[in-house]
Amino acid sequence: MTESRGPGPPAGPEDTGPELMADGAVPRPADVLARLGRSWTWVLGSAAATLVPGVLVLVWPDGTLHVLAVLIGLYLLVTGAFRFVAVFAREEHGERLPGLLVAVLYILAGVLCLRNPLQTVAALSLIVGVVWLVSGVLTLYTAFATKDLPHRSVVLVVAVLGIVAGIVVLALPMESARALTRLLGLWLVLLGLAEAAVALAWRAALRRAPPTGPHGPGTTD
């Protein structure tokens, strides 16, 4: 899931990474993370972190539950790191709380999966389903609450997709690792493609924005 970013500082059409300040001083770590979090390539990286595990579990449906738990755990940890950096892209500190909650939720869930990879199908389904459901609800909230959010409809689609994914995983009983693999793989691919659409939409918004505009475009987690 993506986490929406509010309006950012002045940004050029190729706002893709940290730079030195105008006076040559090295920016604060928080400023570096904020600029990185506003980069459309960072959002695309987050999409790849979701899409790649989805493709892997779909093309390898006969993998054991142990392998599936490790893949899902790594996906959750990496995605949590992306979400944490995205939090700094928010201008208002009050708008950072939902993003921070999402990042912490992903990281904790990833640790749970990796700490006990031999857990049952039901336990793994519960972890992933709760993560997607809560993340989707928080993304939906920030999509409505964030002012001047470009491509709000795309963000809303991603949020709704995450909520539906969480409900489906929690509601459908899975008796085997193979069934869970197919379901999780399908939703990971769908969520990854949706996040990639957000990244490309943000890239288009950055290219259309004036080089010294007062607001940078935003996107979501």
C-alpha positions in Angstrom: 0.0 0.0 0.0 1.1 3.5 -0.6 0.8 6.3 1.9 -0.3 9.7 0.6 2.1 12.7 0.7 1.0 16.2 1.2 2.2 19.2 -0.7 5.9 19.5 -0.7 8.5 22.3 -1.0 9.4 23.8 -4.4 10.4 21.1 -6.7 11.6 20.9 -10.3 10.3 18.5 -12.9 13.0 16.0 -12.1 12.7 15.9 -8.3 14.4 12.5 -7.9 16.8 12.7 -5.0 18.7 14.6 -2.4 20.9 17.5 -3.4 23.2 20.0 -1.6 21.6 23.2 -0.4 22.1 26.4 -2.3 24.9 27.5 0.1 26.7 24.2 -0.3 25.8 23.0 3.2 24.8 19.4 3.6 21.0 19.1 4.3 19.7 17.6 7.5 18.9 13.8 7.4 15.2 14.6 7.7 15.4 16.9 4.7 17.2 14.2 2.7 14.6 11.7 3.6 11.8 14.2 2.7 13.2 14.9 -0.7 13.7 11.2 -1.3 10.2 10.4 -0.2 8.8 12.9 -2.7 10.7 11.3 -5.6 8.5 9.3 -8.0 11.3 6.8 -8.4 11.0 6.0 -4.7 7.3 5.3 -5.1 8.1 3.1 -8.1 10.7 1.3 -6.0 8.0 0.7 -3.4 5.7 -0.7 -6.2 8.5 -3.1 -7.3 9.0 -4.3 -3.7 5.3 -5.4 -3.8 5.2 -6.6 -7.4 8.3 -8.8 -7.4 7.3 -11.0 -4.4 3.8 -11.4 -6.0 5.3 -12.6 -9.2 7.6 -15.0 -7.4 4.9 -16.6 -5.4 2.7 -17.0 -8.5 5.3 -18.6 -10.6 6.4 -20.8 -7.7 3.1 -22.0 -6.3 4.5 -25.3 -5.0 6.8 -23.6 -2.6 6.5 -24.6 1.1 4.8 -22.5 3.7 8.3 -21.7 5.1 9.4 -20.2 1.8 6.1 -18.2 1.6 6.5 -16.9 5.1 10.0 -15.7 4.4 9.0 -14.0 1.1 6.1 -12.3 2.7 8.2 -11.3 5.7 10.8 -9.7 3.5 8.1 -7.9 1.5 6.6 -6.5 4.7 10.0 -5.3 6.0 11.1 -3.7 2.8 7.7 -2.1 2.2 7.8 -0.8 5.8 11.2 0.9 5.1 9.7 2.6 2.0 6.7 3.8 4.0 9.0 5.1 6.8 10.9 7.3 4.3 7.6 8.4 2.7 6.5 9.8 6.1 9.1 12.6 5.8 7.6 13.8 2.6 4.7 15.3 4.6 4.9 19.0 5.2 2.6 19.0 8.2 3.7 16.9 11.2 0.1 16.1 12.1 -0.3 14.4 8.7 2.7 12.1 9.3 1.0 9.9 12.0 -1.0 7.7 9.6 2.1 7.1 7.5 4.1 6.3 10.6 1.5 3.8 11.8 1.5 2.1 8.4 5.3 1.8 8.4 5.5 0.4 12.0 2.7 -2.0 11.2 4.5 -3.4 8.1 7.8 -3.7 10.0 6.2 -5.5 13.0 4.3 -7.8 10.7 7.5 -8.6 8.8 9.4 -9.4 12.0 6.5 -11.7 13.0 6.7 -13.6 9.7 10.4 -14.0 9.8 10.7 -14.8 13.5 8.5 -17.9 13.1 8.4 -18.9 9.4 7.0 -22.3 10.3 3.7 -20.9 11.5 0.3 -22.1 10.2 -1.5 -20.9 7.1 -4.2 -19.3 9.3 -1.6 -17.3 11.2 0.1 -16.0 8.0 -3.3 -15.1 6.5 -4.2 -13.2 9.7 -0.9 -11.2 9.7 -1.1 -10.2 6.0 -4.9 -9.6 6.0 -4.7 -7.2 9.0 -1.8 -5.3 7.5 -3.6 -4.8 4.2 -6.9 -3.9 5.9 -5.4 -1.3 8.3 -3.1 0.1 5.7 -5.9 0.5 3.3 -8.1 2.3 5.9 -5.3 4.7 6.8 -4.5 5.4 3.2 -8.2 6.0 2.5 -8.3 8.5 5.4 -5.2 10.4 4.2 -6.5 10.4 0.6 -9.6 12.4 1.8 -7.7 14.4 4.5 -4.7 15.6 2.5 -5.2 19.0 0.8 -4.3 19.5 -2.9 -3.5 15.8 -3.5 -2.9 15.2 -7.2 -4.5 12.2 -8.7 -6.7 11.6 -5.7 -8.8 9.1 -7.6 -5.8 6.9 -8.2 -4.9 7.0 -4.5 -8.5 6.1 -3.6 -8.4 3.1 -5.9 -5.2 1.9 -4.2 -6.7 2.4 -0.8 -9.9 0.5 -1.7 -7.9 -2.3 -3.3 -5.9 -2.7 -0.1 -9.1 -2.8 2.0 -10.7 -5.4 -0.3 -7.5 -7.5 -0.3 -7.4 -7.5 3.5 -11.0 -8.5 3.8 -10.7 -11.3 1.2 -7.6 -12.8 2.9 -9.2 -12.6 6.3 -12.6 -13.9 5.2 -11.7 -16.8 2.9 -10.5 -19.9 4.7 -7.3 -21.4 3.2 -6.6 -25.1 3.9 -3.2 -25.3 2.2 -0.1 -23.2 1.6 -0.7 -23.5 -2.2 -4.1 -21.9 -1.9 -2.7 -19.1 0.2 0.2 -18.6 -2.2 -2.1 -18.1 -5.1 -4.3 -15.6 -3.3 -1.4 -13.6 -1.8 0.5 -13.6 -5.1 -2.5 -12.3 -7.0 -3.2 -9.5 -4.5 0.5 -8.5 -4.4 0.6 -8.2 -8.1 -2.6 -6.1 -8.2 -1.3 -3.8 -5.4 2.1 -3.5 -7.0 0.6 -2.5 -10.4 -1.7 0.0 -8.6 1.3 1.6 -6.8 3.2 1.7 -10.1 0.3 3.6 -11.6 0.6 6.1 -8.6 4.3 6.5 -9.3 3.8 7.2 -13.0 0.9 9.6 -12.2 3.2 11.5 -9.8 5.9 11.6 -12.4 3.5 13.2 -14.9 2.5 15.7 -12.2 6.1 16.6 -11.5 6.8 17.2 -15.2 3.8 19.5 -15.5 4.7 21.4 -12.3 6.6 24.8 -12.7 10.3 24.5 -11.7 9.8 26.9 -8.8 6.1 26.2 -8.0 4.9 26.7 -4.4 3.8 23.1 -4.0 5.2 19.8 -5.1 2.8 17.1 -6.2 1.9 14.3 -3.7 1.1 10.7 -3.8 0.5 7.8 -1.4 1.1 4.1 0.9 
